């Protein structure tokens, strides 16, 4: 592993722990702060809202500074706000702390993706980006189970103390290991925002927001599905989540290779189709405990294989506006998180069993694949037009191709 990428991996680890450990800590936080578990669930929504707000806003404000300085500042914010979470005296202050903690999330991954692609060897840009997202998968394998265990047996506040410790280590590693890259001194924010006037930008945003929602339809309800349908005990859920995390780690690395070997657009389309198929298999085989475990690994792998290709697709499409576009893709992931959890829960309202959220997820992944196919078709048409010498116009300037 390139040691220059280690700080980005550590940042992903800290972000992954603070984002996902909340799912396991909700009962403890609810009891300690004297609120209901559904009310405590608003803390998850607060973090996601912070990501959506902070991702484009912070990059827009800080984009003219050197990337290394931006990443250090974002990690200082992240660490401080998680420390605020650890000491929050009541529910309202914790809600505010979680909202603030989410602000640097998308911006860190957005800027970090661009940095990773710039310091990578030629032809291995997507693999470099996947190493940054490796931190998220390690969080699901080790950080989240550890944080959940500590929260259950000691205090949920100690779980956030772990995040603070990872944040501090990340800050020092950013200073020591990340190379200095030049700032974009000629930056024109108005021109960068012009990227979002293009159809391609919105195709990618919808592809991420809807397509990756399929992952969260499945992952949001994996615990009750594995206990209520597959027949596992509640004590086994932690180990099942670790298995899903291992699948995510493997898939993340494979996805980076696929995006470099083929193209991010083709890899994204193929993986979304594969996700739809995989989630349908989950629906039909989850009554079998052995097959349910196999598909836990496979689904995690397929879902997280999308991370690097989609991020590279956004970066490659947004020439001149890479940082803000990459951060918006992270905001879109969190929209997918919210949509997946909400839409995946609708079958349960009608008293269907816990395999049905996977069906909703399959439909969302398939819709995401349709957006990917349209994107690839438009790109192929533009490339053919250029080869034939036709006039190709940027959509921000004219309506012709």
N, C-alpha and C positions, 0 to 999 in steps of 0.2 A: 504493500500500500504506500502511495506517495505521502510522505510525512506532512507535506504542505496541506493535504486535504484533511488531516486528522482534526484540526479545530472545527471544521464544518461538520464532521461526523459527531464530535462531542456536543456541538450545538444542537444537532438533530436529536441526540440522546436526551438532553435536558428538556427539549420541547416535547418530545414524545412522552416522557414520563408525566409531565404536568398536564398534558392534554388527556391522556388515557387513564391515568390513575384515578381520576375523579369518578369513573364508573364504579370502581370497586369501593370507594370511600363514602359514597352517598349515605348509606345507613349510619355510619359512624358520625359523619358531619351533622346529619339530621338530628340524631339523638343528642349530640353535644350542644347544638345551637337551638334546640327545642323547636324544630320545624318538621314538617312532614317530608317524606322521601320525594314525592312529586315536587314540592317546593324546592328541596335541595337540588333537584334536577335542573332548575333554572340556572344553577352555577355552570353547568355544561353549556347551556345556550349562551350565557354571558361570555364565556371564553370564545365560542365560535363567532359571536357578534364582534368581539374585539379583533379577531383575525380579519374578518371581512372589512371592517373600518380601517384598520391599521395598515393592511398590506399595500394598497395603492397610495394612501395618504403619506405614510412615512417615507416611502421611496420617492414620491413626488417632491417632498420637502428636502430630503437629504441627498438626492441623486447627483448633485454637482460635486460632492466630496469624494475623496478616494475610497474605493470599496472597503479596504481594510478598516478605515476609520468608521465607516458606516456600520460594519458588522460588530465592531467593538462597542459602539454606542448602543446598538440594538440589544446586545447581550447584557450590557449594564442595566438597561431598562428591564429586560426580562428577569434578571436576577433580583433587582430591587422590588419589583411588583410581586414576585413569588415570596420574597421575604415578608412583604406586607400581608400576603395570604396566610403565612404561617402564624402571624401575630394578630390577625383580624379578630376583634373582640365579639362581633355579632354577625348575624347573617347579612345584613345590608352592607357592612364594610367588606365582608368576604366577596359578596357579589361584585362590588366595585373593583376589588383587587383582581378578581378573575377576568373581568372585562379588560382591565389595564394589562394584565399578563398576556392576553391574546393579541394585543396591538403589535408587538414586534415579531410575532410568529411568521406570518406570511412574508413580511419584508425580509426577514433573515433568510428564509429559503429562496426568496426571489433573487436577492443580491448574491447569496451563496451559490445559486445555480449558475449565474453568469460568471462568477469568479472561478468556480470549478471548471467550467468549459474553457475559460481563457488560459488556465494554467495546465490543462490536460495536454497530453501528446496528441498530435494530429490523428484524427480518426477514432479517438477514444474519449470524445467529449461526453457522450451519454454515460459511459462507464464511470467517468469521474463524478458526474452528477449523482449516479446511483450510490456512490460511496458516501455522499453527503446524506442521502436518505437512509443509508445503512444504520445511522443512529436511531432513526424511528423504529426500525425493526428490532434492534438490540433492546430498545426501551420496552417493546412488547414481550421480548423473551425473558429479560432479567429485571429491568428497572421497575416496570409496572407491578409484577408479582411481588417484588421486594417491598415496594412502596405500599402496596395493599396489605401485606403481612404486617408491616410496622404500624400502619394505621389501625388495623384491627386489634393488635396486641398491646400497643403502647398509646400512641396518639396520632391522629391524622395530621397534626401540625408537624410532626417529625418527618412525614412524607414530603412535605413542602421544603423542609430543611435539606433533604437529599437533593432536591431540585436546585436549591440555592448553591449547594456545594458543587454540583456539576456546572452551574452557571459560572461560578468563580474560576474553576479550572479551565473552562472554555475561554474566558476573558484572557487569562494569562497565556494560554496556548495560541490564541489569535495574535497576541502581541509578539510571541516568540517565533512562531512557525509560519504564519501566513505571509506570503511575499507581498511587497508593496506594489500595487498596480496604479497606473495613472488615473486621475479623475477625468471625467468628461467635461472639460472646461468650456467646450462649445455647445453645451447642452441647451436645447430649446424645448421647454416643457410643453408648449402649445403644439409643436410639431410631433413630439412623442405621443401626446394624447390623441393626435390625429390617427394613430394606428387603430383606435377603436371606432373609427368611421368605416373601417374595412369589414366586408362580410366575413373574411377568413378569421378575424379576431373573435367574432361572435359565434362562429361555428365551433371554434375551439372551446370557448367559454361554456357553451351549451353542452358540448361533448363531455367536458369535465363535470359540470354541475349535475347533469342528468346521468351520464354513464357511470361515473364513479359512485353515484348514489346507490348503485346496485351492491357495492361492497358493504355500505353501511346498513342497508336493509338486512343483510345477513348477519353482520357483526354485532349490530345493536341487540339482536335477539338470540345470539348464539347460546348464551347460558340457559335460558328456559327451554330452548330447543333440545339441547344435549341432555338436560335433566328430565324434562317432561315427555320427550318423544323417544330419544335414544336410550333413556333409562339409566344414565350415569348419576352418581351421587353428587350433592352440592360440593363436597370436598374435592371432587375430581375436576371441577370447573377451572381451577387455577392451572392445572397441568394441561388441560385442553387449550387454554388460552396461550400457554407457552408453545404448544404444538402449532397453533395458528401463527404465532410469532416467528417460529423457525421457518414455516412455509413462506411468510412475508419476506424474510431475509433472503432466502434462496431465490424467490421470484424477483425481488428487487435487483439482484446482481444479474440474473438472466435477462431481465428487461433492458438493462443498460447495454448488454452485449447485442441484443436484437436490434436496438435502435441504431447502434453503430454499424451493424452488419447489413442491415437493409435500409430502412428510413424510418424516422419517428412517426410519420403519418401512417405508413403501412403497418408498422408494429402496433400502433395504437388501435387501428381498426381491427386487426386480427385478434388482439388480446381482449377487446371488448366483446367480440363475438364469442370467443372462448369463455369469457366470464359468464355470458348469458347461458351457454350450454352447461357450464359447471354448476351454476346456481339451480338450474332445472334438475340436474342429477341430485343435488343436495335435497331438493324437495321430495324426490322419489325414494331415496335410499336411507334417509336419516332414521328410519325405524330399526335399522341394523346397526348395532353399536360399533362393530369393526369398520364397516364401510363409512359410518359417520365420522370416525376418526381419520380415515384416509382422506375423505373429502374436506375435512377441516384443514389439513395440510395443503391439499391441492388448491382449494379456494383461496386461502391466504396467499399462496404463491402466485396464482393467476392475477389476483387483484393488485398486489403490490408490484408486479412486473410492469404495470402501467405507469408507475411514478416517473421514472426517468424519461421514457419516450414522450409522454405528454408534456413534461417540462421542456425538453429539447425542442419539441414541435412548436411550442409557444416562443421560445427564444429565437429559433431559426426564422420564424414568420415575422417577428417584430424587429427587423433590422433598424438600429438606431433608437429603439425603445425597449431594449431587452430587459432591463431591470424592472421597470414598471409592469411590463407584460408578464414576466415570470412571477412577480408578486401577486398579480391578479389571478393567475392560475391557482395559487395557493388559496386565495379567497374563494375561488370556485370550488375547490376541494371541500371547503367547509360548508359551502351551500349544499353540496352533495351530501355531506354528513347530516345536515338538518333535514333535507328532503328525504333521504333514505330512512332515517329514524321515524319520521312522520308517516310517510307513505307505507313503509313496511309494517307499521302498526295497524293500518286500516283493516286488514283481514282479521285481526284479533278482535276488533270491535264487533265483528259479525260472527264471533265464536268459532272461527276456523283455527286449526292447530298451528303450532309454532314453525311448521315447515313452509307455511304460505308466505311469510315475508321474503323468503328466497325466490318465490315466483315473481313477486313484485320487483325484486332486485334483478331478476333475469330480464324482465320487460324494460327496466330502466337501462340496463347495460346494452340491450339491443337497440334502443332509441339512440343511445350514445354512439353506437357503431354506425348508425345511419348518418349521423352528423359527420363522423369521421370519413365515411365513404363519399359524402358530398364534398367535403374539404379536399380529399385526394383527387376527386374527379375535376374539380375546379383547377387544382394545381397542375394536373396533367394537361388540361386544355390550354392553360396559359403557357406551359412549356412547349407544347406543340405549335402554338401560335408564334412563339419567339423563333422556333426553328424554321418555320415557314416564312419568316420575315414580316408577319403581320404586325400591326400597331397594337401594343399592349399598354393600357393606361392604368395608372394607380387610381383606385376608386375615390381617393380624396381629391383627385384633380378632375376626373371626367368619368363618363359612364360607358366608355367603349373598350372593347378588347380586340 
